Amino acid sequence: MLDPGLTVIVRTLDHPAAAELAALRPVATCDDEYEAASDFESAYTAIAERIVRLGQTQPVVYAVPGSAVVGERTVAMIRSMAAGAGIDVDVHAGESFLDLVWVRTGCDPIAEGVQVLDGRDLPDPLQLHIATVVTQVDRPEVLADAVVALGRTLPDATPVTVLDRLGDDDEVVRTMPLHEVSGYACGPRTTLFLRPPPNGWFGLVTTNRLLREACPWDRDQTHHSLLAHLIEETYELVEAVSQLPREAPGGEPDFAAYAEVEEELGDVLLQVVFHATLAQELGAFGVEEVAEGIRRKLITRHPHVFGDVDARDADTVKANWEQIKRDEKSRASLMDDVPQAMPALPRAHNLQRRAAAAGFDWQDIDPVMAKLAEEVDELRNDLGNQDAATHELGDVLFSVVNVARHLGIDPEVAFRRANDRFAERFRIVERLAAASGRELGSMTLAELDALWDRAKVEVEADQRPVN
């Protein structure tokens, strides 16, 4: 390194180790590449190209502070480019700043388990389940983004240790609450360290397991006892989603409605985790196997994304999905495994979708509407026969579902909204009757119809957009 005949290039002089080397011998720097580049990636590419270009004509020593393989993007690029150019590269080990992180924080990376993340490119989703180092937090906007990302699941008071200029006389090792971290004046050598409390996905799983051990109610639960809760939570989620704008996630976001959806999704997710916890107690499967199983299924059933199958539209995707599912489950019929316990309306919708995927469907809405009219006529003809009327009413409802499917409308959503409209208007009828001093039971049908018409006008006026 001190041989004056060697060409030594440092990535930057903006580091005490580089300045110390420059005091011992002549060095060239790549600081000009940083100044000329529009972003770090461009600067790194230019530096690597410069080193490899020189290496084609002479031996070159490229010196970086700390370890050459920890957080040194340029070294990885140089090795790749040099291999393509047939140039040999020797990498010499050096002490990483991470060694000082372990010393200053008292963290044993093997005993505790750690993850080291790049503050400029944090993963999404960000899993904070073990001791975490966030490095390269070198600009205020990077620090602010890191604090926001951490704060999505961590409490504001979570202790975070800010480490800066480690090894220098003016090094900083300061622990502060997460919400204060964004106010720190960060620099090129700023790093964050934290031991996250239970949070997010892993926090939910571990908390559920703890409750299973410590809470009498949780200990008493079985798969069957939880079913009623799963159904209830699912309906509450459906109710919350139905309050979103019809074009959601398009259009103007309704964050208040989304807050309800977030809460109800959590309640449903707990049921999934709870069932997986019970299954793991028997050694059947755990929640990770559940997640991995559905991940693999998604890949298998999307060969147009992960394979070489061509699917130009959503209808082709659906048809492929049903065929793959049929092959996987060795179904004798497309009608198999549509759960009989499913409510009749969505079950009819699913049965029709499967038949349509095989080509058993009308191509436009006109014959569908004609079939509905035909079924209504048949019901009218059989009103005097209870069994026959029950049969024909079922056909009418099945035809209504078919109309909804051809219109691209979820019949369950449409029916739920109809129920809500009826309930809203009837409450107004009750209010109007009470305001007139009358009981509903004392009013004639004509009087009630008049109140109903007034209720419709009032609801429509409330729903009319304001200019």
Buried (B, 14 or more C-beta within 10 A) or exposed (E): EEEEEEBBBBBBBBBBBBBEBBEEEEBBBBBEBBEEBEEBEEBBBBBBBBBBEBBEEEEBBBBBBBBBBBBBBBBEBBBEBBEEEEBEBEEEEBEBBBBBBBEBBEBEBEEEEBBBBBBBEBEEEBBBBEBBBBBBBBBEEBBBBBBEBBBEBBEEEBEBBBBBBBBEEEEBBEEBEBBBBBEBEBEEBBBBBBBBEBBBBBBBBEBBBEBBEEEEEBEEBEEEEBEEBBEEBBEBBBBBBBEBEEEBEEEEEBEEBBEBBEEBBEBBBBBBBBBBBBBBEEEEBBBEEBEEEEEEEEEBBBBBEEEEEEBEEEEBBBBBBBBBBBEEEEBEEBEEEBEEEEEEBBBBBBBBBBBBBEEEBBEEEEEBBEBBEBBBEBBEEBEEEEEBBEEBBBBBBBBBBBBBBBEEEBBBBBBBEEEEEEEEBBEBBEEBBEEEEEEEEEBEEEBBEBBBEBBBEBBEEEEEEEE
